[in-house]
Amino acid sequence: MRYKNIHKGIFLSRPNRFIAYVDIDGEEVKCHVKNTGRCRELLVSGCTVYLEKSDDPARKTAYDLVAVVKNGRLINMDSQAPNKAVKEWLENVKPFGDDMKVFPERTYGSSRFDFMLKSDTGRTLYLEVKGCTLEQDGEVLFPDAPTERGLKHINELIKCREDGFEAAVLILVQMSDVRFFSPNDNTQPEFGEALLNAYKRGVKLLCYDCDVTPDTLTVKSPVEMHIGSEVLSGGF
């Protein structure tokens, strides 16, 4: 996926989840943050950030904060970007098969999943995408805050498998060159337990990193996954 009009700035402060103040060319500008997570390890005063300028003159904030540099590593932190990048990957790379057609946002049971893939031969797969921006010494972790919605999605994917459909979770790491992925047990041990249970019940677990530039995000390579005692390749 590609942004249209990217500008570089220096992060100053974040008074709430939705707003940040950024120095752009010497001017303090109020910006929208495209990630409602805590992101405390990312948005540190004085760090370099990248922003997309809106072409809508009626907007209250002219810029969206979409990426940040942390210890020399460029991290996309736009929570809407993973689904856009994964949609391009599904349609162009076709990792689940050449005959699988991609349908965004499809409901099954009481959950709306990010994607349903369907073939003319009757295969149906439900896919949930989780964007990951939390990194510590090359290890990436999810979630960065407790997510009841994430647990609900995993349990619904298990139900999909029980009903005869394929199901998968894709952790999309919004950066490159990481060592491995682990569930963030310090934040929510139930999430890791749910992932392990889903894996044992036939839900495919995937993890890919991304090629990140200030104005693009592209699905790149598998990332090894450490789930409980299981070590998974993260890819196909």
VOBA-1610 file (N, C-alpha, C; in pm, whole numbers, padded with zeros to 5 digits, always signed):
BEGIN
Met+00084-00118+00000Met+00000+00000+00000Met+00088+00124+00000Arg+00032+00233-00054Arg+00112+00355-00068Arg+00033+00476-00019Tyr+00102+00563+00055Tyr+00045+00689+00097Tyr+00067+00794-00013Lys-00013+00899-00008Lys-00008+00997-00116Lys+00089+01112-00092Asn+00090+01169+00026Asn+00160+01296+00047Asn+00228+01295+00184Ile+00349+01240+00188Ile+00418+01216+00316Ile+00512+01332+00351His+00507+01370+00480His+00594+01474+00532His+00668+01421+00655Lys+00788+01471+00677Lys+00871+01431+00790Lys+00855+01533+00903Gly+00854+01485+01027Gly+00842+01575+01140Gly+00912+01523+01264Ile+00907+01603+01370Ile+00963+01565+01500Ile+00848+01559+01600Phe+00832+01443+01664Phe+00724+01426+01761Phe+00750+01509+01885Leu+00644+01578+01933Leu+00654+01661+02052Leu+00577+01602+02169Ser+00448+01575+02150Ser+00366+01525+02261Ser+00239+01460+02207Arg+00174+01383+02295Arg+00049+01316+02261Arg-00047+01333+02379Pro-00130+01436+02379Pro-00217+01461+02494Pro-00328+01359+02512Asn-00368+01290+02404Asn-00466+01182+02416Asn-00443+01081+02304Arg-00525+00978+02298Arg-00503+00869+02203Arg-00510+00913+02058Phe-00586+01017+02031Phe-00617+01054+01893Phe-00532+01169+01838Ile-00469+01245+01925Ile-00403+01368+01884Ile-00255+01367+01925Ala-00171+01420+01836Ala-00030+01443+01868Ala+00009+01581+01818Tyr+00111+01637+01881Tyr+00170+01762+01833Tyr+00307+01731+01776Val+00329+01780+01654Val+00450+01747+01580Val+00511+01875+01523Asp+00642+01883+01528Asp+00714+01993+01464Asp+00737+01956+01317Ile+00673+02033+01228Ile+00691+02014+01085Ile+00752+02142+01027Asp+00876+02132+00987Asp+00946+02248+00930Asp+00943+02369+01023Gly+00961+02344+01153Gly+00968+02452+01249Gly+00836+02502+01302Glu+00726+02441+01257Glu+00593+02482+01304Glu+00529+02369+01385Glu+00475+02402+01503Glu+00405+02302+01583Glu+00265+02279+01525Val+00239+02154+01486Val+00115+02120+01416Val+00039+02013+01493Lys-00091+02029+01505Lys-00179+01931+01567Lys-00215+01825+01463Cys-00190+01697+01496Cys-00207+01587+01401Cys-00298+01479+01457His-00356+01401+01367His-00434+01283+01406His-00342+01161+01412Val-00354+01082+01518Val-00274+00960+01532Val-00357+00841+01483Lys-00308+00770+01382Lys-00383+00660+01323Lys-00358+00529+01396Asn-00353+00538+01529Asn-00337+00421+01613Asn-00382+00459+01753Thr-00486+00395+01805Thr-00538+00429+01937Thr-00468+00352+02049Gly-00369+00267+02014Gly-00294+00194+02116Gly-00205+00286+02196Arg-00140+00230+02298Arg-00058+00312+02386Arg+00066+00366+02316Cys+00138+00279+02247Cys+00255+00319+02165Cys+00356+00402+02243Arg+00366+00379+02373Arg+00456+00461+02454Arg+00602+00439+02417Glu+00634+00318+02374Glu+00773+00290+02338Glu+00808+00346+02201Leu+00708+00390+02126Leu+00730+00444+01992Leu+00732+00597+01992Leu+00629+00656+02049Leu+00614+00802+02044Leu+00686+00865+02163Val+00815+00882+02143Val+00903+00941+02244Val+00938+01082+02199Ser+00932+01177+02288Ser+00959+01316+02253Ser+01092+01329+02180Gly+01088+01394+02065Gly+01208+01417+01986Gly+01232+01315+01876Cys+01152+01209+01870Cys+01173+01107+01768Cys+01123+01157+01632Thr+01176+01097+01526Thr+01134+01130+01390Thr+01007+01056+01354Val+00911+01126+01297Val+00785+01064+01255Val+00756+01104+01111Tyr+00666+01028+01049Tyr+00620+01057+00914Tyr+00469+01072+00915Leu+00422+01169+00839Leu+00280+01204+00840Leu+00228+01215+00698Glu+00103+01174+00680Glu+00037+01191+00551Glu-00052+01316+00558Lys-00033+01407+00464Lys-00114+01528+00460Lys-00243+01501+00383Ser-00355+01535+00444Ser-00486+01513+00382Ser-00509+01616+00272Asp-00584+01573+00170Asp-00624+01667+00064Asp-00763+01725+00089Asp-00815+01703+00212Asp-00946+01757+00250Asp-00926+01886+00330Pro-00954+02002+00272Pro-00930+02129+00343Pro-01024+02151+00461Ala-01131+02072+00472Ala-01228+02089+00580Ala-01190+02013+00707Arg-01088+01930+00700Arg-01049+01853+00818Arg-00995+01940+00929Lys-01023+01900+01054Lys-00971+01974+01169Lys-00821+01954+01184Thr-00772+01834+01148Thr-00628+01806+01149Thr-00585+01775+01007Ala-00485+01846+00959Ala-00444+01830+00819Ala-00354+01708+00798Tyr-00297+01654+00908Tyr-00201+01545+00896Tyr-00243+01423+00976Asp-00207+01304+00924Asp-00220+01178+00997Asp-00080+01125+01025Leu-00052+01092+01152Leu+00077+01034+01188Leu+00073+00885+01155Val+00164+00839+01067Val+00154+00701+01018Val+00278+00615+01045Ala+00394+00677+01072Ala+00516+00598+01092Ala+00611+00671+01185Val+00702+00593+01247Val+00793+00649+01346Val+00928+00575+01336Val+01034+00645+01368Val+01167+00584+01372Val+01201+00555+01518Lys+01230+00428+01547Lys+01268+00385+01682Lys+01405+00316+01674Asn+01504+00376+01736Asn+01641+00320+01736Asn+01689+00287+01595Gly+01661+00376+01502Gly+01704+00358+01364Gly+01614+00270+01280Arg+01512+00210+01339Arg+01421+00121+01268Arg+01291+00197+01234Leu+01251+00192+01108Leu+01127+00257+01066Leu+01010+00163+01090Ile+00912+00210+01167Ile+00796+00129+01203Ile+00669+00199+01156Asn+00590+00131+01077Asn+00459+00182+01041Asn+00366+00157+01159Met+00294+00261+01206Met+00205+00245+01321Met+00061+00281+01288Asp+00029+00283+01160Asp-00106+00310+01113Asp-00189+00182+01129Ser-00291+00184+01216Ser-00368+00063+01243Ser-00457+00022+01126Gln-00477+00110+01028Gln-00556+00075+00911Gln-00470+00016+00799Ala-00340+00032+00809Ala-00250-00010+00701Ala-00239-00163+00685Pro-00236-00244+00793Pro-00219-00388+00774Pro-00322-00451+00681Asn-00449-00418+00697Asn-00550-00480+00612Asn-00532-00441+00466Lys-00490-00316+00442Lys-00468-00273+00304Lys-00350-00347+00242Ala-00241-00361+00319Ala-00124-00431+00270Ala-00152-00579+00249Val-00226-00640+00342Val-00258-00782+00330Val-00352-00807+00212Lys-00445-00718+00187Lys-00534-00734+00072Lys-00453-00737-00058Glu-00357-00646-00072Glu-00271-00648-00190Glu-00193-00778-00200Trp-00142-00825-00086Trp-00065-00951-00082Trp-00152-01069-00123Leu-00273-01076-00069Leu-00363-01186-00102Leu-00399-01187-00250Glu-00420-01069-00305Glu-00463-01060-00445Glu-00347-01079-00543Asn-00227-01036-00504Asn-00113-01042-00596Asn-00029-01168-00580Val-00001-01206-00455Val+00083-01324-00429Val+00000-01452-00427Lys-00125-01442-00384Lys-00218-01556-00375Lys-00160-01669-00290Pro-00123-01643-00166Pro-00055-01744-00083Pro-00143-01865-00050Phe-00274-01848-00050Phe-00363-01960-00016Phe-00409-02039-00139Gly-00363-01998-00257Gly-00401-02070-00379Gly-00446-01973-00487Asp-00413-02008-00613Asp-00444-01918-00724Asp-00593-01899-00746Asp-00673-01995-00701Asp-00817-01987-00729Asp-00897-01922-00617Met-00829-01873-00512Met-00900-01816-00397Met-00930-01667-00421Lys-01057-01634-00425Lys-01101-01495-00441Lys-01111-01430-00303Val-01080-01302-00297Val-01066-01230-00170Val-01188-01141-00146Phe-01250-01157-00028Phe-01365-01076+00010Phe-01338-01013+00147Pro-01316-00880+00153Pro-01290-00815+00282Pro-01413-00812+00371Glu-01387-00818+00500Glu-01487-00798+00605Glu-01613-00883+00583Arg-01601-01008+00624Arg-01713-01100+00615Arg-01745-01155+00754Thr-01874-01168+00783Thr-01919-01210+00914Thr-01938-01361+00917Tyr-01894-01420+01030Tyr-01922-01561+01057Tyr-01955-01572+01205Gly-02066-01631+01238Gly-02108-01636+01377Gly-02132-01495+01427Ser-02070-01460+01538Ser-02087-01326+01593Ser-01964-01238+01571Ser-01875-01278+01479Ser-01755-01200+01451Ser-01749-01158+01305Arg-01697-01039+01284Arg-01666-00995+01148Arg-01516-01008+01129Phe-01477-01099+01039Phe-01335-01123+01012Phe-01287-01030+00903Asp-01155-01008+00902Asp-01097-00915+00806Asp-01115-00962+00662Phe-01103-01094+00640Phe-01115-01147+00505Phe-01182-01284+00504Met-01255-01309+00398Met-01297-01444+00362Met-01240-01472+00224Leu-01181-01589+00207Leu-01130-01631+00077Leu-01212-01751+00033Lys-01249-01752-00094Lys-01339-01857-00143Lys-01297-01897-00284Ser-01303-02028-00311Ser-01271-02079-00444Ser-01396-02135-00510Asp-01390-02149-00642Asp-01502-02207-00716Asp-01521-02355-00685Thr-01417-02417-00626Thr-01426-02559-00593Thr-01485-02584-00455Gly-01519-02475-00382Gly-01586-02492-00254Gly-01503-02463-00131Arg-01373-02435-00148Arg-01290-02398-00034Arg-01333-02263+00022Thr-01343-02254+00153Thr-01372-02127+00219Thr-01278-02111+00337Leu-01213-01996+00346Leu-01118-01969+00453Leu-01147-01833+00513Tyr-01149-01826+00646Tyr-01165-01700+00717Tyr-01031-01660+00775Leu-00995-01533+00755Leu-00863-01483+00795Leu-00878-01357+00880Glu-00811-01357+00994Glu-00808-01240+01081Glu-00665-01186+01085Val-00650-01055+01067Val-00519-00990+01063Val-00499-00908+01189Lys-00382-00919+01251Lys-00347-00839+01368Lys-00217-00764+01340Gly-00224-00632+01336Gly-00104-00553+01316Gly-00020-00547+01444Cys+00110-00561+01429Cys+00201-00569+01544Cys+00309-00462+01533Thr+00318-00375+01636Thr+00418-00267+01636Thr+00509-00270+01758Leu+00487-00364+01849Leu+00566-00369+01973Leu+00689-00457+01953Glu+00807-00398+01972Glu+00933-00469+01950Glu+01027-00446+02067Gln+01094-00554+02112Gln+01193-00545+02220Gln+01312-00631+02184Asp+01424-00569+02153Asp+01547-00641+02118Asp+01526-00742+02006Gly+01449-00703+01906Gly+01426-00789+01791Gly+01311-00887+01805Glu+01257-00900+01927Glu+01139-00983+01950Glu+01016-00895+01933Val+00917-00941+01858Val+00793-00865+01843Val+00683-00936+01919Leu+00594-00856+01979Leu+00492-00910+02068Leu+00355-00851+02036Phe+00253-00929+02059Phe+00114-00886+02046Phe+00032-00959+02153Pro-00063-00889+02215Pro-00101-00749+02197Pro-00019-00656+02286Asp-00028-00524+02256Asp+00040-00428+02343Asp-00053-00380+02453Ala-00181-00422+02447Ala-00280-00396+02551Ala-00383-00507+02545Pro-00447-00543+02656Pro-00545-00651+02654Pro-00652-00629+02546Thr-00688-00738+02476Thr-00784-00729+02367Thr-00887-00840+02377Glu-01002-00807+02430Glu-01111-00904+02436Glu-01162-00935+02296Arg-01159-00836+02210Arg-01201-00857+02071Arg-01111-00960+02002Gly-00980-00952+02029Gly-00887-01048+01970Gly-00914-01190+02016Leu-00943-01207+02145Leu-00976-01339+02199Leu-01104-01393+02134Lys-01203-01306+02119Lys-01329-01346+02057Lys-01307-01394+01913His-01223-01323+01839His-01196-01362+01701His-01130-01500+01694Ile-01033-01524+01783Ile-00964-01653+01780Ile-01061-01767+01812Asn-01146-01747+01910Asn-01243-01852+01944Asn-01343-01875+01832Glu-01380-01769+01761Glu-01470-01785+01646Glu-01401-01858+01531Leu-01270-01837+01515Leu-01197-01909+01411Leu-01192-02058+01442Ile-01180-02093+01570Ile-01187-02235+01609Ile-01323-02292+01570Lys-01428-02214+01589Lys-01563-02259+01550Lys-01572-02278+01399Cys-01506-02191+01323Cys-01501-02208+01178Cys-01443-02345+01141Arg-01333-02381+01207Arg-01269-02511+01179Arg-01362-02625+01218Glu-01429-02612+01330Glu-01522-02716+01373Glu-01636-02734+01274Asp-01671-02625+01206Asp-01780-02630+01109Asp-01733-02669+00969Gly-01604-02702+00955Gly-01554-02754+00829Gly-01487-02653+00738Phe-01470-02530+00785Phe-01404-02428+00704Phe-01257-02415+00744Glu-01177-02358+00656Glu-01039-02325+00691Glu-01036-02193+00767Ala-00932-02174+00848Ala-00922-02053+00929Ala-00775-02022+00954Ala-00744-01892+00964Ala-00606-01851+00986Ala-00600-01718+01058Val-00494-01702+01138Val-00459-01574+01199Val-00327-01529+01139Leu-00320-01404+01094Leu-00197-01348+01041Leu-00153-01231+01128Ile-00039-01246+01195Ile+00022-01136+01268Ile+00110-01061+01169Leu+00073-00937+01138Leu+00152-00859+01043Leu+00241-00762+01121Val+00371-00787+01115Val+00470-00706+01185Val+00501-00584+01100Gln+00470-00466+01152Gln+00478-00344+01072Gln+00617-00282+01073Met+00716-00372+01053Met+00858-00335+01047Met+00931-00453+00984Ser+01061-00442+00965Ser+01139-00551+00906Ser+01253-00592+00996Asp+01316-00704+00960Asp+01439-00752+01025Asp+01422-00775+01174Val+01320-00854+01210Val+01299-00891+01350Val+01341-01037+01369Arg+01355-01078+01493Arg+01405-01213+01523Arg+01293-01315+01527Phe+01191-01289+01608Phe+01080-01382+01619Phe+00962-01312+01686Phe+00846-01378+01678Phe+00724-01327+01739Phe+00687-01413+01860Ser+00636-01348+01964Ser+00579-01419+02079Ser+00451-01349+02123Pro+00354-01423+02175Pro+00241-01355+02240Pro+00291-01277+02361Asn+00228-01164+02387Asn+00271-01079+02499Asn+00205-01127+02628Asp+00265-01229+02688Asp+00207-01290+02808Asp+00207-01197+02928Asn+00297-01101+02930Asn+00299-01006+03041Asn+00177-00915+03039Thr+00125-00891+02920Thr+00009-00804+02906Thr-00122-00882+02912Gln-00127-00997+02842Gln-00250-01077+02838Gln-00216-01224+02810Pro-00187-01302+02915Pro-00151-01442+02893Pro-00261-01521+02824Glu-00386-01477+02838Glu-00498-01549+02776Glu-00488-01549+02623Phe-00427-01445+02568Phe-00416-01438+02422Phe-00324-01548+02370Gly-00208-01566+02435Gly-00117-01672+02395Gly-00178-01810+02412Glu-00252-01828+02521Glu-00321-01955+02544Glu-00423-01981+02433Ala-00494-01876+02392Ala-00594-01891+02287Ala-00528-01923+02153Leu-00414-01860+02125Leu-00342-01890+02001Leu-00297-02036+01997Leu-00241-02083+02108Leu-00194-02222+02114Leu-00311-02318+02097Asn-00422-02291+02162Asn-00540-02375+02149Asn-00590-02376+02005Ala-00591-02259+01942Ala-00635-02250+01803Ala-00545-02331+01711Tyr-00414-02323+01733Tyr-00319-02400+01653Tyr-00346-02550+01667Lys-00369-02596+01790Lys-00394-02738+01813Lys-00528-02783+01754Arg-00619-02687+01732Arg-00751-02718+01677Arg-00757-02697+01527Gly-00641-02669+01466Gly-00638-02663+01319Gly-00640-02525+01257Val-00636-02420+01337Val-00628-02284+01282Val-00482-02256+01243Lys-00461-02210+01121Lys-00325-02183+01074Lys-00275-02052+01134Leu-00155-02053+01190Leu-00095-01933+01247Leu+00018-01885+01157Leu+00009-01759+01117Leu+00106-01699+01026Leu+00160-01571+01086Cys+00285-01541+01052Cys+00344-01414+01094Cys+00440-01369+00984Tyr+00418-01247+00934Tyr+00504-01190+00829Tyr+00549-01051+00871Asp+00672-01016+00832Asp+00716-00879+00852Asp+00685-00799+00726Cys+00726-00673+00725Cys+00694-00585+00613Cys+00816-00507+00567Asp+00818-00476+00440Asp+00910-00377+00387Asp+00843-00242+00412Val+00908-00157+00491Val+00850-00029+00531Val+00935+00086+00478Thr+00870+00180+00409Thr+00932+00307+00373Thr+00840+00416+00428Pro+00882+00543+00424Pro+00793+00647+00474Pro+00657+00650+00406Asp+00649+00606+00280Asp+00521+00615+00210Asp+00465+00482+00161Thr+00525+00368+00203Thr+00472+00238+00161Thr+00479+00135+00274Leu+00393+00034+00262Leu+00395-00083+00351Leu+00363-00205+00266Thr+00457-00302+00262Thr+00442-00419+00176Thr+00474-00545+00254Val+00386-00645+00249Val+00411-00773+00316Val+00538-00834+00258Lys+00626-00885+00346Lys+00759-00927+00302Lys+00787-01075+00327Ser+00832-01110+00449Ser+00886-01244+00474Ser+00828-01305+00601Pro+00825-01441+00609Pro+00777-01507+00731Pro+00866-01476+00851Val+00803-01468+00967Val+00872-01448+01094Val+00844-01568+01184Glu+00949-01626+01240Glu+00933-01741+01329Glu+00844-01705+01447Met+00757-01800+01486Met+00662-01778+01595Met+00693-01872+01710His+00699-01818+01831His+00717-01898+01952His+00586-01891+02030Ile+00507-01999+02022Ile+00375-02005+02086Ile+00378-02117+02189Gly+00387-02081+02317Gly+00401-02185+02420Gly+00529-02263+02393Ser+00518-02396+02384Ser+00635-02479+02355Ser+00653-02501+02205Glu+00565-02446+02125Glu+00570-02464+01979Glu+00655-02356+01914Val+00736-02397+01818Val+00812-02303+01733Val+00765-02325+01590Leu+00703-02223+01533Leu+00641-02233+01401Leu+00717-02144+01302Ser+00714-02182+01176Ser+00788-02105+01074Ser+00726-01969+01050Gly+00596-01956+01073Gly+00527-01831+01048Gly+00479-01813+00907Gly+00526-01898+00815Gly+00489-01885+00675Gly+00429-02012+00618Phe+00427-02021+00488Phe+00368-02137+00420Phe+00475-02241+00392
//
